[in-house]
Amino acid sequence: MAEEKLTFEQAMARLDEIVKLLERGDAPLEQALALFEEGTGLMRACSAQLDQAEQKVRLLLAGPEGQPEERPFEEGSV
């Protein structure tokens, strides 16, 4: 699967599948390594998407002088 074409949710679901397959422990070494490599790529892609989302949130919460300001999360405000 091409990680860059998946949504965050799709990538996380595939990563969950990979973890379950590897935890079973019955995959041949070559397949296990391929799954591990795919999982690593998915993890990087998900991490990058989360980092981008965090940066967008910081921009949206920027104070009057452009500096991020911390605000308490209010339940139901989203």
Biopython code that builds the backbone (N, CA, C, O; Angstrom):
import numpy as np
from Bio.PDB.StructureBuilder import StructureBuilder

atoms = [
    (1, "MET", "N", (0.842, -1.201, 0.000)),
    (1, "MET", "CA", (0.000, 0.000, 0.000)),
    (1, "MET", "C", (0.871, 1.242, 0.000)),
    (1, "MET", "O", (1.910, 1.281, 0.659)),
    (2, "ALA", "N", (0.451, 2.248, -0.733)),
    (2, "ALA", "CA", (1.208, 3.488, -0.770)),
    (2, "ALA", "C", (0.740, 4.387, 0.373)),
    (2, "ALA", "O", (-0.397, 4.858, 0.388)),
    (3, "GLU", "N", (1.644, 4.614, 1.330)),
    (3, "GLU", "CA", (1.275, 5.369, 2.529)),
    (3, "GLU", "C", (0.774, 6.772, 2.216)),
    (3, "GLU", "O", (-0.153, 7.256, 2.865)),
    (4, "GLU", "N", (1.380, 7.435, 1.221)),
    (4, "GLU", "CA", (1.033, 8.822, 0.961)),
    (4, "GLU", "C", (-0.365, 8.974, 0.363)),
    (4, "GLU", "O", (-0.897, 10.084, 0.355)),
    (5, "LYS", "N", (-0.967, 7.919, -0.128)),
    (5, "LYS", "CA", (-2.295, 8.009, -0.721)),
    (5, "LYS", "C", (-3.396, 7.644, 0.268)),
    (5, "LYS", "O", (-4.579, 7.755, -0.054)),
    (6, "LEU", "N", (-3.022, 7.213, 1.455)),
    (6, "LEU", "CA", (-4.001, 6.823, 2.457)),
    (6, "LEU", "C", (-4.361, 8.003, 3.350)),
    (6, "LEU", "O", (-3.534, 8.877, 3.614)),
    (7, "THR", "N", (-5.606, 8.013, 3.810)),
    (7, "THR", "CA", (-5.974, 8.981, 4.825)),
    (7, "THR", "C", (-5.323, 8.546, 6.135)),
    (7, "THR", "O", (-4.830, 7.424, 6.252)),
    (8, "PHE", "N", (-5.327, 9.432, 7.103)),
    (8, "PHE", "CA", (-4.763, 9.102, 8.410)),
    (8, "PHE", "C", (-5.464, 7.872, 8.984)),
    (8, "PHE", "O", (-4.814, 6.963, 9.502)),
    (9, "GLU", "N", (-6.777, 7.852, 8.889)),
    (9, "GLU", "CA", (-7.558, 6.753, 9.446)),
    (9, "GLU", "C", (-7.257, 5.435, 8.737)),
    (9, "GLU", "O", (-7.161, 4.390, 9.381)),
    (10, "GLN", "N", (-7.108, 5.483, 7.412)),
    (10, "GLN", "CA", (-6.782, 4.277, 6.653)),
    (10, "GLN", "C", (-5.385, 3.765, 7.021)),
    (10, "GLN", "O", (-5.173, 2.562, 7.171)),
    (11, "ALA", "N", (-4.449, 4.689, 7.162)),
    (11, "ALA", "CA", (-3.087, 4.304, 7.529)),
    (11, "ALA", "C", (-3.050, 3.670, 8.911)),
    (11, "ALA", "O", (-2.353, 2.678, 9.123)),
    (12, "MET", "N", (-3.799, 4.239, 9.853)),
    (12, "MET", "CA", (-3.845, 3.672, 11.205)),
    (12, "MET", "C", (-4.491, 2.292, 11.196)),
    (12, "MET", "O", (-4.040, 1.397, 11.911)),
    (13, "ALA", "N", (-5.536, 2.108, 10.403)),
    (13, "ALA", "CA", (-6.191, 0.805, 10.311)),
    (13, "ALA", "C", (-5.231, -0.237, 9.731)),
    (13, "ALA", "O", (-5.161, -1.366, 10.219)),
    (14, "ARG", "N", (-4.495, 0.150, 8.688)),
    (14, "ARG", "CA", (-3.521, -0.786, 8.084)),
    (14, "ARG", "C", (-2.408, -1.081, 9.079)),
    (14, "ARG", "O", (-1.958, -2.223, 9.181)),
    (15, "LEU", "N", (-1.963, -0.079, 9.805)),
    (15, "LEU", "CA", (-0.927, -0.286, 10.816)),
    (15, "LEU", "C", (-1.415, -1.263, 11.880)),
    (15, "LEU", "O", (-0.654, -2.116, 12.337)),
    (16, "ASP", "N", (-2.660, -1.144, 12.269)),
    (16, "ASP", "CA", (-3.245, -2.077, 13.235)),
    (16, "ASP", "C", (-3.250, -3.501, 12.679)),
    (16, "ASP", "O", (-2.936, -4.452, 13.396)),
    (17, "GLU", "N", (-3.608, -3.647, 11.396)),
    (17, "GLU", "CA", (-3.580, -4.970, 10.750)),
    (17, "GLU", "C", (-2.175, -5.556, 10.779)),
    (17, "GLU", "O", (-1.991, -6.731, 11.095)),
    (18, "ILE", "N", (-1.196, -4.738, 10.450)),
    (18, "ILE", "CA", (0.195, -5.190, 10.413)),
    (18, "ILE", "C", (0.643, -5.659, 11.788)),
    (18, "ILE", "O", (1.276, -6.707, 11.916)),
    (19, "VAL", "N", (0.320, -4.892, 12.806)),
    (19, "VAL", "CA", (0.698, -5.262, 14.176)),
    (19, "VAL", "C", (0.097, -6.610, 14.535)),
    (19, "VAL", "O", (0.781, -7.466, 15.096)),
    (20, "LYS", "N", (-1.177, -6.805, 14.216)),
    (20, "LYS", "CA", (-1.833, -8.081, 14.526)),
    (20, "LYS", "C", (-1.180, -9.240, 13.786)),
    (20, "LYS", "O", (-0.985, -10.315, 14.355)),
    (21, "LEU", "N", (-0.841, -9.021, 12.519)),
    (21, "LEU", "CA", (-0.178, -10.072, 11.739)),
    (21, "LEU", "C", (1.184, -10.422, 12.341)),
    (21, "LEU", "O", (1.537, -11.596, 12.451)),
    (22, "LEU", "N", (1.936, -9.406, 12.724)),
    (22, "LEU", "CA", (3.261, -9.649, 13.301)),
    (22, "LEU", "C", (3.158, -10.287, 14.679)),
    (22, "LEU", "O", (3.989, -11.123, 15.035)),
    (23, "GLU", "N", (2.152, -9.906, 15.457)),
    (23, "GLU", "CA", (1.983, -10.478, 16.792)),
    (23, "GLU", "C", (1.633, -11.959, 16.737)),
    (23, "GLU", "O", (1.970, -12.712, 17.651)),
    (24, "ARG", "N", (0.957, -12.379, 15.671)),
    (24, "ARG", "CA", (0.637, -13.806, 15.530)),
    (24, "ARG", "C", (1.908, -14.629, 15.436)),
    (24, "ARG", "O", (1.965, -15.760, 15.918)),
    (25, "GLY", "N", (2.924, -14.055, 14.813)),
    (25, "GLY", "CA", (4.226, -14.712, 14.752)),
    (25, "GLY", "C", (4.351, -15.844, 13.766)),
    (25, "GLY", "O", (5.329, -16.590, 13.819)),
    (26, "ASP", "N", (3.397, -16.001, 12.864)),
    (26, "ASP", "CA", (3.471, -17.117, 11.923)),
    (26, "ASP", "C", (3.884, -16.703, 10.505)),
    (26, "ASP", "O", (3.892, -17.527, 9.590)),
    (27, "ALA", "N", (4.222, -15.434, 10.331)),
    (27, "ALA", "CA", (4.668, -14.972, 9.017)),
    (27, "ALA", "C", (6.114, -15.388, 8.798)),
    (27, "ALA", "O", (6.933, -15.296, 9.713)),
    (28, "PRO", "N", (6.435, -15.846, 7.589)),
    (28, "PRO", "CA", (7.833, -16.150, 7.282)),
    (28, "PRO", "C", (8.692, -14.888, 7.432)),
    (28, "PRO", "O", (8.188, -13.770, 7.321)),
    (29, "LEU", "N", (9.959, -15.074, 7.681)),
    (29, "LEU", "CA", (10.862, -13.957, 7.958)),
    (29, "LEU", "C", (10.786, -12.877, 6.889)),
    (29, "LEU", "O", (10.691, -11.693, 7.215)),
    (30, "GLU", "N", (10.825, -13.262, 5.632)),
    (30, "GLU", "CA", (10.817, -12.275, 4.545)),
    (30, "GLU", "C", (9.520, -11.450, 4.561)),
    (30, "GLU", "O", (9.551, -10.235, 4.370)),
    (31, "GLN", "N", (8.388, -12.118, 4.788)),
    (31, "GLN", "CA", (7.112, -11.408, 4.853)),
    (31, "GLN", "C", (7.055, -10.529, 6.096)),
    (31, "GLN", "O", (6.552, -9.407, 6.037)),
    (32, "ALA", "N", (7.562, -11.022, 7.209)),
    (32, "ALA", "CA", (7.562, -10.239, 8.451)),
    (32, "ALA", "C", (8.389, -8.968, 8.278)),
    (32, "ALA", "O", (7.998, -7.899, 8.747)),
    (33, "LEU", "N", (9.525, -9.087, 7.610)),
    (33, "LEU", "CA", (10.358, -7.902, 7.367)),
    (33, "LEU", "C", (9.649, -6.910, 6.452)),
    (33, "LEU", "O", (9.729, -5.700, 6.667)),
    (34, "ALA", "N", (8.951, -7.417, 5.425)),
    (34, "ALA", "CA", (8.211, -6.532, 4.524)),
    (34, "ALA", "C", (7.080, -5.826, 5.277)),
    (34, "ALA", "O", (6.845, -4.636, 5.071)),
    (35, "LEU", "N", (6.386, -6.556, 6.146)),
    (35, "LEU", "CA", (5.325, -5.959, 6.947)),
    (35, "LEU", "C", (5.891, -4.908, 7.900)),
    (35, "LEU", "O", (5.318, -3.832, 8.071)),
    (36, "PHE", "N", (7.026, -5.238, 8.517)),
    (36, "PHE", "CA", (7.658, -4.290, 9.432)),
    (36, "PHE", "C", (8.050, -3.011, 8.689)),
    (36, "PHE", "O", (7.850, -1.906, 9.193)),
    (37, "GLU", "N", (8.605, -3.172, 7.497)),
    (37, "GLU", "CA", (9.000, -2.015, 6.696)),
    (37, "GLU", "C", (7.776, -1.172, 6.313)),
    (37, "GLU", "O", (7.816, 0.056, 6.388)),
    (38, "GLU", "N", (6.699, -1.833, 5.906)),
    (38, "GLU", "CA", (5.473, -1.100, 5.569)),
    (38, "GLU", "C", (4.935, -0.370, 6.796)),
    (38, "GLU", "O", (4.516, 0.784, 6.709)),
    (39, "GLY", "N", (4.951, -1.049, 7.931)),
    (39, "GLY", "CA", (4.467, -0.445, 9.171)),
    (39, "GLY", "C", (5.279, 0.766, 9.574)),
    (39, "GLY", "O", (4.728, 1.764, 10.038)),
    (40, "THR", "N", (6.578, 0.683, 9.399)),
    (40, "THR", "CA", (7.456, 1.809, 9.722)),
    (40, "THR", "C", (7.122, 3.011, 8.841)),
    (40, "THR", "O", (7.076, 4.145, 9.317)),
    (41, "GLY", "N", (6.892, 2.756, 7.562)),
    (41, "GLY", "CA", (6.512, 3.838, 6.652)),
    (41, "GLY", "C", (5.173, 4.454, 7.027)),
    (41, "GLY", "O", (5.002, 5.672, 6.982)),
    (42, "LEU", "N", (4.225, 3.598, 7.395)),
    (42, "LEU", "CA", (2.915, 4.097, 7.815)),
    (42, "LEU", "C", (3.028, 4.931, 9.083)),
    (42, "LEU", "O", (2.379, 5.969, 9.219)),
    (43, "MET", "N", (3.858, 4.464, 10.007)),
    (43, "MET", "CA", (4.049, 5.196, 11.261)),
    (43, "MET", "C", (4.629, 6.583, 10.984)),
    (43, "MET", "O", (4.187, 7.569, 11.574)),
    (44, "ARG", "N", (5.603, 6.660, 10.101)),
    (44, "ARG", "CA", (6.189, 7.962, 9.747)),
    (44, "ARG", "C", (5.150, 8.879, 9.102)),
    (44, "ARG", "O", (5.072, 10.068, 9.412)),
    (45, "ALA", "N", (4.350, 8.299, 8.193)),
    (45, "ALA", "CA", (3.332, 9.102, 7.510)),
    (45, "ALA", "C", (2.297, 9.628, 8.511)),
    (45, "ALA", "O", (1.900, 10.791, 8.445)),
    (46, "CYS", "N", (1.866, 8.772, 9.432)),
    (46, "CYS", "CA", (0.886, 9.197, 10.445)),
    (46, "CYS", "C", (1.482, 10.267, 11.354)),
    (46, "CYS", "O", (0.815, 11.245, 11.691)),
    (47, "SER", "N", (2.720, 10.080, 11.742)),
    (47, "SER", "CA", (3.389, 11.054, 12.599)),
    (47, "SER", "C", (3.494, 12.411, 11.899)),
    (47, "SER", "O", (3.286, 13.453, 12.521)),
    (48, "ALA", "N", (3.815, 12.391, 10.614)),
    (48, "ALA", "CA", (3.916, 13.638, 9.850)),
    (48, "ALA", "C", (2.555, 14.329, 9.763)),
    (48, "ALA", "O", (2.465, 15.551, 9.878)),
    (49, "GLN", "N", (1.501, 13.541, 9.560)),
    (49, "GLN", "CA", (0.162, 14.130, 9.496)),
    (49, "GLN", "C", (-0.236, 14.737, 10.836)),
    (49, "GLN", "O", (-0.848, 15.804, 10.879)),
    (50, "LEU", "N", (0.108, 14.063, 11.926)),
    (50, "LEU", "CA", (-0.198, 14.607, 13.252)),
    (50, "LEU", "C", (0.586, 15.885, 13.513)),
    (50, "LEU", "O", (0.055, 16.836, 14.086)),
    (51, "ASP", "N", (1.855, 15.913, 13.092)),
    (51, "ASP", "CA", (2.660, 17.125, 13.247)),
    (51, "ASP", "C", (2.044, 18.295, 12.468)),
    (51, "ASP", "O", (1.989, 19.417, 12.971)),
    (52, "GLN", "N", (1.584, 18.030, 11.246)),
    (52, "GLN", "CA", (0.955, 19.075, 10.443)),
    (52, "GLN", "C", (-0.325, 19.574, 11.105)),
    (52, "GLN", "O", (-0.594, 20.775, 11.123)),
    (53, "ALA", "N", (-1.105, 18.656, 11.643)),
    (53, "ALA", "CA", (-2.345, 19.055, 12.319)),
    (53, "ALA", "C", (-2.031, 19.904, 13.540)),
    (53, "ALA", "O", (-2.726, 20.883, 13.814)),
    (54, "GLU", "N", (-0.985, 19.535, 14.277)),
    (54, "GLU", "CA", (-0.590, 20.316, 15.456)),
    (54, "GLU", "C", (-0.191, 21.734, 15.059)),
    (54, "GLU", "O", (-0.550, 22.696, 15.739)),
    (55, "GLN", "N", (0.550, 21.864, 13.959)),
    (55, "GLN", "CA", (0.963, 23.192, 13.504)),
    (55, "GLN", "C", (-0.246, 24.040, 13.101)),
    (55, "GLN", "O", (-0.270, 25.243, 13.359)),
    (56, "LYS", "N", (-1.244, 23.421, 12.473)),
    (56, "LYS", "CA", (-2.454, 24.153, 12.100)),
    (56, "LYS", "C", (-3.191, 24.633, 13.343)),
    (56, "LYS", "O", (-3.685, 25.760, 13.384)),
    (57, "VAL", "N", (-3.263, 23.778, 14.352)),
    (57, "VAL", "CA", (-3.929, 24.156, 15.597)),
    (57, "VAL", "C", (-3.187, 25.314, 16.247)),
    (57, "VAL", "O", (-3.819, 26.245, 16.747)),
    (58, "ARG", "N", (-1.858, 25.274, 16.250)),
    (58, "ARG", "CA", (-1.076, 26.369, 16.834)),
    (58, "ARG", "C", (-1.335, 27.680, 16.104)),
    (58, "ARG", "O", (-1.438, 28.736, 16.729)),
    (59, "LEU", "N", (-1.438, 27.611, 14.780)),
    (59, "LEU", "CA", (-1.724, 28.828, 14.010)),
    (59, "LEU", "C", (-3.110, 29.364, 14.347)),
    (59, "LEU", "O", (-3.304, 30.573, 14.475)),
    (60, "LEU", "N", (-4.055, 28.467, 14.488)),
    (60, "LEU", "CA", (-5.419, 28.892, 14.803)),
    (60, "LEU", "C", (-5.525, 29.479, 16.203)),
    (60, "LEU", "O", (-6.400, 30.304, 16.466)),
    (61, "LEU", "N", (-4.643, 29.062, 17.098)),
    (61, "LEU", "CA", (-4.691, 29.536, 18.478)),
    (61, "LEU", "C", (-3.679, 30.649, 18.758)),
    (61, "LEU", "O", (-3.442, 31.001, 19.913)),
    (62, "ALA", "N", (-3.091, 31.194, 17.708)),
    (62, "ALA", "CA", (-2.094, 32.238, 17.899)),
    (62, "ALA", "C", (-2.717, 33.453, 18.581)),
    (62, "ALA", "O", (-3.850, 33.840, 18.293)),
    (63, "GLY", "N", (-1.953, 34.033, 19.481)),
    (63, "GLY", "CA", (-2.409, 35.219, 20.210)),
    (63, "GLY", "C", (-2.324, 36.456, 19.354)),
    (63, "GLY", "O", (-2.023, 36.366, 18.163)),
    (64, "PRO", "N", (-2.583, 37.614, 19.938)),
    (64, "PRO", "CA", (-2.616, 38.871, 19.199)),
    (64, "PRO", "C", (-1.287, 39.235, 18.538)),
    (64, "PRO", "O", (-1.278, 39.917, 17.513)),
    (65, "GLU", "N", (-0.179, 38.796, 19.101)),
    (65, "GLU", "CA", (1.125, 39.124, 18.519)),
    (65, "GLU", "C", (1.703, 37.953, 17.734)),
    (65, "GLU", "O", (2.897, 37.929, 17.437)),
    (66, "GLY", "N", (0.866, 36.996, 17.404)),
    (66, "GLY", "CA", (1.315, 35.872, 16.604)),
    (66, "GLY", "C", (1.922, 34.732, 17.388)),
    (66, "GLY", "O", (2.198, 33.671, 16.828)),
    (67, "GLN", "N", (2.131, 34.933, 18.665)),
    (67, "GLN", "CA", (2.696, 33.880, 19.504)),
    (67, "GLN", "C", (1.585, 32.933, 19.937)),
    (67, "GLN", "O", (0.483, 33.377, 20.260)),
    (68, "PRO", "N", (1.865, 31.635, 19.948)),
    (68, "PRO", "CA", (0.835, 30.707, 20.413)),
    (68, "PRO", "C", (0.509, 30.982, 21.872)),
    (68, "PRO", "O", (1.402, 31.234, 22.682)),
    (69, "GLU", "N", (-0.734, 30.933, 22.191)),
    (69, "GLU", "CA", (-1.108, 31.089, 23.582)),
    (69, "GLU", "C", (-1.902, 29.855, 23.996)),
    (69, "GLU", "O", (-2.778, 29.386, 23.269)),
    (70, "GLU", "N", (-1.583, 29.354, 25.152)),
    (70, "GLU", "CA", (-2.266, 28.173, 25.646)),
    (70, "GLU", "C", (-3.613, 28.569, 26.206)),
    (70, "GLU", "O", (-3.756, 29.556, 26.927)),
    (71, "ARG", "N", (-4.582, 27.770, 25.849)),
    (71, "ARG", "CA", (-5.931, 27.986, 26.341)),
    (71, "ARG", "C", (-6.455, 26.659, 26.863)),
    (71, "ARG", "O", (-6.133, 25.612, 26.301)),
    (72, "PRO", "N", (-7.235, 26.675, 27.900)),
    (72, "PRO", "CA", (-7.801, 25.426, 28.377)),
    (72, "PRO", "C", (-8.795, 24.875, 27.356)),
    (72, "PRO", "O", (-9.542, 25.623, 26.725)),
    (73, "PHE", "N", (-8.787, 23.574, 27.213)),
    (73, "PHE", "CA", (-9.740, 22.939, 26.299)),
    (73, "PHE", "C", (-11.105, 22.931, 26.949)),
    (73, "PHE", "O", (-11.264, 22.488, 28.086)),
    (74, "GLU", "N", (-12.079, 23.422, 26.224)),
    (74, "GLU", "CA", (-13.423, 23.451, 26.744)),
    (74, "GLU", "C", (-14.237, 22.378, 26.043)),
    (74, "GLU", "O", (-14.391, 22.399, 24.822)),
    (75, "GLU", "N", (-14.748, 21.455, 26.811)),
    (75, "GLU", "CA", (-15.547, 20.349, 26.285)),
    (75, "GLU", "C", (-16.710, 20.902, 25.460)),
    (75, "GLU", "O", (-17.429, 21.797, 25.904)),
    (76, "GLY", "N", (-16.881, 20.364, 24.267)),
    (76, "GLY", "CA", (-17.979, 20.799, 23.410)),
    (76, "GLY", "C", (-17.706, 22.030, 22.591)),
    (76, "GLY", "O", (-18.584, 22.486, 21.858)),
    (77, "SER", "N", (-16.492, 22.595, 22.693)),
    (77, "SER", "CA", (-16.190, 23.811, 21.928)),
    (77, "SER", "C", (-15.724, 23.496, 20.520)),
    (77, "SER", "O", (-15.549, 24.402, 19.706)),
    (78, "VAL", "N", (-15.522, 22.223, 20.227)),
    (78, "VAL", "CA", (-15.055, 21.836, 18.896)),
    (78, "VAL", "C", (-16.196, 21.311, 18.076)),
    (78, "VAL", "O", (-16.003, 20.932, 16.921)),
]
sb = StructureBuilder()
sb.init_structure("model")
sb.init_model(0)
sb.init_chain("A")
sb.init_seg("    ")
for serial, (resi, resn, name, xyz) in enumerate(atoms, 1):
    if name == "N":
        sb.init_residue(resn, " ", resi, " ")
    sb.init_atom(name, np.array(xyz, "f"), 0.0, 1.0, " ", f" {name:<3s}", serial, name[0])
structure = sb.get_structure()
